Amino acid sequence: MSDSVPDAEAPQEGTPEPVVPEPEPEGEPAYDPAAPAPLGVPRTPTGNADVDAALDRLGDADHLGTDGHVEVYEDVHGGLRDALAALDARPGPPAPGRGPSGPTIPSVPTQDQHRS
């Protein structure tokens, strides 16, 4: 009897050795192309509080994976649509050149009115 290790555990010729990934240096996260990343698109204030709130909500998509973007975009779209609808609902002065029945068209004398 021998204290030697049997040859069965030694790698056989032609069999590739398993690939062991190299450990990543600590302190630097691995690059993950699927990870959320801010786009860095500037959002300029409009002066309308409802619109500005909706545009600020777009920043939430920077921290979500792409599967979460749809919910944010739909929410922003709804907020912008509501802000536009609120503008239409506000009473204001009538638009110039509009009468009660539609656009005001200056009267043009007809051919019969030219005969004297």
PEKA-V882885 format. One record per residue. N is the residue number from 1. RES is the residue in one small letter. PSI is psi in whole degrees, -180 to 180 (* if undefined). NEAR is the number of other C-alpha atoms within 10 Angstrom. Layout:
# PEKA-V882885
N,RES,PSI,NEAR / N,RES,PSI,NEAR
This chain:
# PEKA-V882885
1,m,142,3 / 2,s,152,5 / 3,d,10,5 / 4,s,157,6 / 5,v,135,8 / 6,p,154,8 / 7,d,-9,8 / 8,a,-27,7 / 9,e,-14,7 / 10,a,142,8 / 11,p,140,10 / 12,q,155,10 / 13,e,141,7 / 14,g,-11,6 / 15,t,122,7 / 16,p,146,8 / 17,e,147,9 / 18,p,142,6 / 19,v,124,6 / 20,v,121,6 / 21,p,144,6 / 22,e,139,6 / 23,p,143,6 / 24,e,146,9 / 25,p,139,8 / 26,e,146,7 / 27,g,-22,6 / 28,e,113,7 / 29,p,151,8 / 30,a,147,9 / 31,y,125,7 / 32,d,106,8 / 33,p,-19,7 / 34,a,-4,8 / 35,a,148,10 / 36,p,140,13 / 37,a,133,13 / 38,p,142,11 / 39,l,-23,10 / 40,g,27,8 / 41,v,122,9 / 42,p,144,7 / 43,r,110,11 / 44,t,129,9 / 45,p,142,12 / 46,t,-20,11 / 47,g,-13,8 / 48,n,118,9 / 49,a,-40,11 / 50,d,-43,16 / 51,v,-43,19 / 52,d,-39,16 / 53,a,-41,15 / 54,a,-42,19 / 55,l,-35,20 / 56,d,-31,14 / 57,r,-27,16 / 58,l,-30,16 / 59,g,-23,17 / 60,d,-27,14 / 61,a,-21,20 / 62,d,-24,17 / 63,h,7,14 / 64,l,155,15 / 65,g,168,12 / 66,t,-27,13 / 67,d,-18,8 / 68,g,-9,13 / 69,h,-37,16 / 70,v,-44,11 / 71,e,-43,12 / 72,v,-46,17 / 73,y,-40,17 / 74,e,-39,11 / 75,d,-45,15 / 76,v,-43,19 / 77,h,-43,14 / 78,g,-41,13 / 79,g,-42,19 / 80,l,-39,18 / 81,r,-42,12 / 82,d,-39,14 / 83,a,-40,17 / 84,l,-40,13 / 85,a,-36,11 / 86,a,-34,11 / 87,l,-39,10 / 88,d,-28,10 / 89,a,-18,9 / 90,r,133,8 / 91,p,144,7 / 92,g,-179,8 / 93,p,148,6 / 94,p,151,9 / 95,a,145,8 / 96,p,143,8 / 97,g,14,10 / 98,r,128,11 / 99,g,-175,11 / 100,p,-25,7 / 101,s,9,6 / 102,g,-163,8 / 103,p,143,11 / 104,t,124,11 / 105,i,126,9 / 106,p,139,7 / 107,s,139,6 / 108,v,129,7 / 109,p,139,8 / 110,t,172,8 / 111,q,-33,7 / 112,d,-29,7 / 113,q,-16,8 / 114,h,-20,7 / 115,r,132,6 / 116,s,*,4
